[in-house]
Amino acid sequence: MADNHGQENNNKYGIDPDKFRAMIAERAYYKAEQRDFATGYEMVDWLEAEKELNKQYFYWFQEG
């Protein structure tokens, strides 16, 4: 769960914030699944998923 700054960065690329959160949730789910849903890693999974997607979108929408 990011601050609003991260969401603003995604909005400038034309990404719907609700869709982006759903994408993060899905990626975080798969991360949890790989650990057999061991508890205590929910925030780590979310933040890693968010970071990966932000990086992915940064490269997709880079100017130049």
N, C-alpha and C positions, 0 to 999 in steps of 0.2 A: 504494500500500500504506500504509494508514493505521495510526495507533497504535490501541490498544484503546479509547481514549476515543471515537473516531468510530464504532467498532462498537457500543459501549454506547449511543450516541445512537440508532442505527438499531434496536437491539433494543427500546428502549422504545416504538417505534412498531410492534412486532410483525413486523419484517422478518427473515426467516431470513438469517443471516450468509453462508451459502454461496450462496444465491440472489442476495444483494446483490453479492457478489464477482463472480458470473457476469454480472450486469448491468453492473458496472463494466468487466469484461473486454470485453464486447460493444461497449460505447460507445467504449472505448479503441481497439478494432479498427477501428471505422468512422472514428475520427479519423486513425489511421495510414493507412487506405485513401485518405483524401482527400489525403494527402501522397505517394501512390504508395509507401507503406511505406519512406520514407527512414529510415535508421537514425539512432540517437542521440536519438530523441524518445520512447522507450518510457515512461520515467518521467513525462515531462510529459503524455503522453496519458492515462496511468493517473490521475495526480493531478487533471487537469482533469475527467476523466469522473467521478471520485469526488466532486469538489466539486459538479459539476452535479447528480448524483443526490442528494447530501445536501441541497442546496438545494430540489430538487424535492420530496423527501419532507418536508422541514420545512414547506413550504407546504401539502402535502396533509393533514398530520396536526396542523396548528396548532389549538390550542383557541380557541374563541371564535367 
